[in-house]
């Protein structure tokens, strides 16, 4: 298991659209921005931040409506607006350019942000990214777009905490790898005001967002892109990796972590960090 690094690591705050936005910050050097997925937060990068802070200045925001950041009921939750918020966060944090890592829905956000302001990104890393070629979960998403079903889901999910463990284990290649402290860390952030409601709002625009995402691929600049996938991903179809990489162009390449699920940085953090380090050309040590 990856050991903690001694690099200084701090919580910071900024304001975005009148909302308080929390982010983790560590290190010095070229900027590395880490973007979590749906129902995620900067907590998911806890193995990554201290290691890569040895070679980079690392920023891991809790996007509005997620983690420790504020949420507002009337907040526009569509993908293009989320990508604009990421760019606004970079402006506020003084990040002129960066390497950008996005997980799941955060991968889609990263792609759209790079198409909107291509000159700001040196390299992209997409971890099990949401994409138009994945056929997983369409029925579940269609059901959650029904207001009656989504309201029932919100009522049950906020009361039956055992569901958190069930759904989080499904994101692992082997659910037995889910440590109790990891479950508690995710639960604490899911219980904050507006987090589940914000996720449901994102689901309601899912089809339109995927269309926007597919359209943006033609506008992407030529830059190195690494796509990382777990072979046992049950959230976003691993077979969608090939058409996505083809659409991303000749500088994109794919790395598959055998036995990992949707969150390879949780499932197989050592292997994930080695792959990420090689791509970023810094190869950080995995222990103090």
C-alpha positions, 0 to 999 in steps of 0.5 A: 500500500502507498505510504503517506508522503511528508509533503505539506498539504493544505485545505484552501478556499475560493469563491465561484458564482457566489459559492464557497469552493474548497480545494486541496493544494500541495507542492511546487512546480508545474500545475497538476489539476485533479478533477473527481467524478460524479458523487466524488470529491478531492478525497478520492485523490488522497493517495495521488496528492502527496506523491505528485506534490513532490514534482508538481503544484497539485490542485484538487477541487471539490467541484460546486455541489460536491465534497466540502464545497457549497451547493445551490438548488438553482445551480446549472448542473449541465456538463458545459457549465461544469467545464466552465466552472473548472476553467473559472476555478483555474482562473481564481487559483492562478493556474495559467496552464496545467496537466489535467486528470479527470475521473469518470464524469470528471474525465468528460469535464476535462475533455470539454474544458480542453476543447473550450480553452485548448491552450491551457492544457499540456497533457490530459489523463482520463480515468474511466471517462464517461463517454458516448460509446459506453452502453452501461447504466442506460436503464438506471439513468433513464429511471433516475430522470423520472422525477417520482423515481428520483425523489424516492431514490433521494429519500431512501439513499439519505436514510439507508447508509448501507447502500453506500457500501453496496454501490461503492463496492461495485466500483471496485474490481474486487469489493473486498478491497474497500477499506472501512475508513475509505467507506467512511470518507466517502459517506461523510461527503455524500451526506452534505447538503445538496450533494445527492440532489446535485448528482440527480440534476446532472443525470437529468441532462445526461443525454444532451451532455453526451452529445455535447461531449461527442461534438467537442472531440472534433475541437480538441487540440493535438496534445498527449492524452492518456486513457486509463481503465480498469478491466473490471469497470462496471460503471463505464463500459471498458469496451468503449475505450477503443472507440474513444481513443480512436476519436481522441486522435493519434497522440492518445493511448490506452492503459488497462489495469487488469483486475481494477474497477471504475476507480483504479486509483482506489483499487490499485493505487500503486499501479495507477501512480506508476502509470500516471508518473510515467506519463507525466515523466516524473515517476514519483516514489511510492513510499517515503 
